[in-house]
């Protein structure tokens, strides 16, 4: 059975961090529909003034942040002692778990283009040890097809294996679809599947979806994605619904009000970081 669109969510202009201009697509109003994806922010600018202010030091708990920088660069530094730069097609995967402090710097480049997802952690894994991992281009398989190409950012695709998520299964593809071409992507019927039109409009099923729009798909075995008279770049994200309570406060996402209150109390008392090396 073909998957059809059950919901479309168009991004809107917003500012975050120290004044980074971005397109906010998913947030605390879309939690149930896009479960387990909590947030999706998209970056797309040729003006460095839009993003070089970056994201100064801030905390996270209870989630994983997954940043895909297709064009431009992002430098990560955290309380575990990690410092790393990704760019031009690479992925940054941070498990906040029990608590981490980090900053993200976005140096000037010809174009800044990419997305950051927040992936919820199951209640049993909310307080796992924090961790950081980058997925470099040498680890990302790129497969050419008649319809375009697929970049396997994480998970599996037709027997090919990419980086494996530790806590929730996640298939994450970057699909580049030629003008007037189409691709059929097979899906696990039980998975929660969303797509995001990073560049260009695309047909998903028989519906036209405009650029910078997320769509949640109804259950099914496959989805058909087609280009218009121009090419399109579409991100495919498949995972498992948690169907757990979500209590969200800024950069912290827990399951109960008590857990959220404790997280902010830990911050005030200076005991938020349970795994700390240096900063």
ChimeraX attribute file (.defattr): number of C-alpha atoms within 10 A of each C-alpha:
attribute: neighborCount
match mode: 1-to-1
recipient: residues
	/A:1	9
	/A:2	17
	/A:3	20
	/A:4	19
	/A:5	19
	/A:6	12
	/A:7	13
	/A:8	16
	/A:9	15
	/A:10	17
	/A:11	18
	/A:12	14
	/A:13	11
	/A:14	13
	/A:15	13
	/A:16	15
	/A:17	15
	/A:18	12
	/A:19	15
	/A:20	19
	/A:21	21
	/A:22	20
	/A:23	21
	/A:24	22
	/A:25	21
	/A:26	24
	/A:27	15
	/A:28	13
	/A:29	10
	/A:30	14
	/A:31	18
	/A:32	16
	/A:33	18
	/A:34	21
	/A:35	22
	/A:36	23
	/A:37	28
	/A:38	24
	/A:39	21
	/A:40	21
	/A:41	22
	/A:42	27
	/A:43	23
	/A:44	21
	/A:45	19
	/A:46	14
	/A:47	13
	/A:48	16
	/A:49	12
	/A:50	19
	/A:51	25
	/A:52	20
	/A:53	19
	/A:54	20
	/A:55	18
	/A:56	13
	/A:57	14
	/A:58	13
	/A:59	20
	/A:60	24
	/A:61	25
	/A:62	29
	/A:63	27
	/A:64	24
	/A:65	19
	/A:66	19
	/A:67	22
	/A:68	25
	/A:69	22
	/A:70	20
	/A:71	20
	/A:72	22
	/A:73	23
	/A:74	25
	/A:75	16
	/A:76	20
	/A:77	19
	/A:78	23
	/A:79	20
	/A:80	18
	/A:81	12
	/A:82	15
	/A:83	15
	/A:84	14
	/A:85	17
	/A:86	22
	/A:87	21
	/A:88	18
	/A:89	20
	/A:90	24
	/A:91	26
	/A:92	22
	/A:93	19
	/A:94	23
	/A:95	27
	/A:96	26
	/A:97	23
	/A:98	20
	/A:99	28
	/A:100	25
	/A:101	20
	/A:102	21
	/A:103	18
	/A:104	21
	/A:105	18
	/A:106	21
	/A:107	15
	/A:108	18
	/A:109	15
	/A:110	11
	/A:111	17
	/A:112	27
	/A:113	22
	/A:114	24
	/A:115	23
	/A:116	19
	/A:117	19
	/A:118	23
	/A:119	23
	/A:120	28
	/A:121	25
	/A:122	19
	/A:123	15
	/A:124	8
	/A:125	15
	/A:126	23
	/A:127	18
	/A:128	18
	/A:129	15
	/A:130	25
	/A:131	17
	/A:132	20
	/A:133	13
	/A:134	18
	/A:135	18
	/A:136	16
	/A:137	16
	/A:138	8
	/A:139	15
	/A:140	18
	/A:141	15
	/A:142	16
	/A:143	12
	/A:144	11
	/A:145	12
	/A:146	10
	/A:147	19
	/A:148	19
	/A:149	17
	/A:150	20
	/A:151	20
	/A:152	23
	/A:153	28
	/A:154	23
	/A:155	19
	/A:156	17
	/A:157	17
	/A:158	7
	/A:159	6
	/A:160	10
	/A:161	16
	/A:162	20
	/A:163	17
	/A:164	14
	/A:165	12
	/A:166	8
	/A:167	16
	/A:168	17
	/A:169	15
	/A:170	22
	/A:171	23
	/A:172	21
	/A:173	22
	/A:174	23
	/A:175	23
	/A:176	22
	/A:177	26
	/A:178	21
	/A:179	16
	/A:180	15
	/A:181	17
	/A:182	19
	/A:183	20
	/A:184	14
	/A:185	14
	/A:186	15
	/A:187	19
	/A:188	14
	/A:189	15
	/A:190	13
	/A:191	20
	/A:192	24
	/A:193	29
	/A:194	23
	/A:195	22
	/A:196	27
	/A:197	23
	/A:198	25
	/A:199	19
	/A:200	18
	/A:201	22
	/A:202	30
	/A:203	18
	/A:204	23
	/A:205	18
	/A:206	12
	/A:207	12
	/A:208	14
	/A:209	21
	/A:210	17
	/A:211	18
	/A:212	23
	/A:213	25
	/A:214	25
	/A:215	22
	/A:216	21
	/A:217	23
	/A:218	18
	/A:219	20
	/A:220	18
	/A:221	15
	/A:222	17
	/A:223	22
	/A:224	16
	/A:225	22
	/A:226	26
	/A:227	25
	/A:228	17
	/A:229	12
	/A:230	13
	/A:231	20
	/A:232	26
	/A:233	22
	/A:234	27
	/A:235	21
	/A:236	20
	/A:237	21
	/A:238	21
	/A:239	21
	/A:240	16
	/A:241	19
	/A:242	17
	/A:243	11
	/A:244	14
	/A:245	13
	/A:246	19
	/A:247	15
	/A:248	18
	/A:249	14
	/A:250	8
	/A:251	13
	/A:252	19
	/A:253	23
	/A:254	25
	/A:255	17
	/A:256	14
	/A:257	15
	/A:258	10
	/A:259	15
	/A:260	19
	/A:261	13
	/A:262	13
	/A:263	24
	/A:264	16
	/A:265	13
	/A:266	15
	/A:267	14
	/A:268	10
	/A:269	9
	/A:270	9
	/A:271	12
	/A:272	21
	/A:273	20
	/A:274	15
	/A:275	16
	/A:276	15
	/A:277	11
	/A:278	9
	/A:279	12
